[in-house]
Amino acid sequence: MGLAERRASKAFQDDSYPGLKQELDAAAHKNVLVEVDWDSLAVEDYSANYQEWWPKVYFMPLIEAFKSIAFDDMGREALASGLKKVVIRNSGSSEASFQDGVLTLDYSSVSNVDYWEDRKNTWLKLLEKGL
């Protein structure tokens, strides 16, 4: 990862992530433990797009999935008791899993950016099945 990627990643973490984390917590009605592998998200030569793309790839779909689950007491209770942590990374596998209360979102940060609704629906089904 070069200087441009490190700067863009740091700017996202400092400027955009805190607000997205607040939205995530509000949607889930709980403080969600989130572990982000920032270095893996920072794909070389795409640093100018992190501010726009990372929310679409990871955070918007997750926030909307949490809203869909936590619209009632049953959903809020299921998230509160069943979701322990969210792991966000980019290892090149493009998959999601939910095991032992850990939701792992392993997707490319630079591919299929605008298909966030598809990711939301996939993650929603995965969570609903596992909660």
C-alpha positions as CSV (number, residue, x, y, z in Angstrom):
1,M,0.0,0.0,0.0
2,G,1.4,3.3,-1.1
3,L,1.2,6.7,0.5
4,A,-1.9,7.7,-1.5
5,E,-3.7,4.6,-0.2
6,R,-2.6,5.1,3.4
7,R,-3.8,8.8,3.3
8,A,-7.1,8.0,1.8
9,S,-7.7,5.1,4.2
10,K,-6.8,7.3,7.2
11,A,-9.1,10.1,5.9
12,F,-12.0,7.6,5.6
13,Q,-11.4,6.2,9.1
14,D,-11.2,9.7,10.6
15,D,-13.9,11.5,8.6
16,S,-16.5,9.0,7.3
17,Y,-16.3,5.9,9.5
18,P,-17.4,7.5,12.8
19,G,-20.7,8.6,11.2
20,L,-21.3,5.3,9.5
21,K,-20.6,3.5,12.8
22,Q,-23.2,5.6,14.5
23,E,-25.7,4.8,11.7
24,L,-24.8,1.1,12.1
25,D,-25.4,1.1,15.9
26,A,-28.6,3.0,15.5
27,A,-29.9,0.6,12.9
28,A,-29.0,-2.4,15.1
29,H,-30.2,-0.8,18.3
30,K,-27.0,-1.8,19.9
31,N,-23.3,-1.0,20.0
32,V,-22.0,-3.3,17.2
33,L,-18.4,-4.5,17.6
34,V,-16.8,-4.0,14.2
35,E,-13.4,-5.2,13.2
36,V,-12.2,-3.7,9.9
37,D,-9.0,-4.8,8.2
38,W,-8.4,-1.4,6.7
39,D,-5.1,-2.5,4.9
40,S,-7.0,-5.2,3.0
41,L,-9.7,-2.7,1.9
42,A,-7.1,-0.3,0.5
43,V,-6.6,-1.5,-3.0
44,E,-3.8,0.1,-4.9
45,D,-4.6,2.8,-7.5
46,Y,-8.2,3.3,-6.2
47,S,-7.6,5.6,-3.3
48,A,-9.6,8.4,-4.9
49,N,-12.7,6.2,-4.7
50,Y,-12.5,5.0,-1.1
51,Q,-14.9,7.7,0.3
52,E,-17.6,6.8,-2.3
53,W,-17.1,3.1,-2.7
54,W,-16.4,1.7,0.8
55,P,-19.8,2.9,2.2
56,K,-21.6,1.3,-0.8
57,V,-19.7,-2.0,-0.6
58,Y,-19.8,-2.5,3.1
59,F,-21.7,0.0,5.3
60,M,-24.9,0.9,3.4
61,P,-25.9,-2.7,2.8
62,L,-25.2,-3.6,6.4
63,I,-27.0,-0.6,7.8
64,E,-30.1,-1.4,5.7
65,A,-30.0,-5.1,6.6
66,F,-29.9,-4.2,10.3
67,K,-32.8,-1.8,9.8
68,S,-34.8,-4.6,8.1
69,I,-34.2,-7.0,11.0
70,A,-34.5,-4.5,13.9
71,F,-37.8,-2.9,12.9
72,D,-39.5,-4.7,15.8
73,D,-38.7,-6.0,19.3
74,M,-38.2,-9.5,18.1
75,G,-35.6,-8.4,15.6
76,R,-33.8,-6.1,18.0
77,E,-33.7,-8.9,20.6
78,A,-32.3,-11.4,18.0
79,L,-29.5,-8.9,17.0
80,A,-28.8,-8.1,20.7
81,S,-28.4,-11.7,21.6
82,G,-27.1,-13.3,18.4
83,L,-24.7,-10.8,16.8
84,K,-21.3,-10.7,18.6
85,K,-19.1,-9.0,16.0
86,V,-18.9,-7.9,12.4
87,V,-15.6,-8.5,10.5
88,I,-15.0,-6.5,7.3
89,R,-12.2,-7.4,5.0
90,N,-11.1,-7.9,1.4
91,S,-9.2,-11.2,0.9
92,G,-10.5,-11.7,-2.6
93,S,-13.1,-14.3,-1.8
94,S,-16.3,-12.3,-2.2
95,E,-18.4,-14.1,0.4
96,A,-20.3,-13.6,3.7
97,S,-20.6,-15.9,6.6
98,F,-22.4,-15.9,9.9
99,Q,-21.0,-18.3,12.5
100,D,-21.0,-18.3,16.3
101,G,-22.4,-14.7,16.3
102,V,-19.7,-13.4,13.9
103,L,-20.8,-11.9,10.7
104,T,-17.8,-11.9,8.3
105,L,-18.1,-9.7,5.1
106,D,-15.2,-10.6,2.8
107,Y,-15.7,-8.6,-0.4
108,S,-13.6,-6.6,-2.9
109,S,-13.7,-3.0,-2.1
110,V,-13.5,-2.1,-5.8
111,S,-15.9,-4.5,-7.5
112,N,-19.6,-4.4,-8.1
113,V,-19.8,-1.2,-6.0
114,D,-23.2,-0.2,-7.1
115,Y,-24.8,-3.6,-6.3
116,W,-25.1,-2.7,-2.7
117,E,-28.8,-3.8,-2.6
118,D,-27.9,-7.3,-3.7
119,R,-25.3,-7.5,-0.9
120,K,-27.9,-6.1,1.6
121,N,-30.4,-8.8,0.5
122,T,-27.8,-11.6,0.7
123,W,-26.6,-10.4,4.2
124,L,-30.2,-10.0,5.4
125,K,-31.0,-13.6,4.5
126,L,-27.8,-14.8,6.0
127,L,-28.5,-13.0,9.3
128,E,-32.2,-14.0,9.4
129,K,-31.3,-17.6,9.0
130,G,-28.6,-17.5,11.7
131,L,-30.3,-15.4,14.3
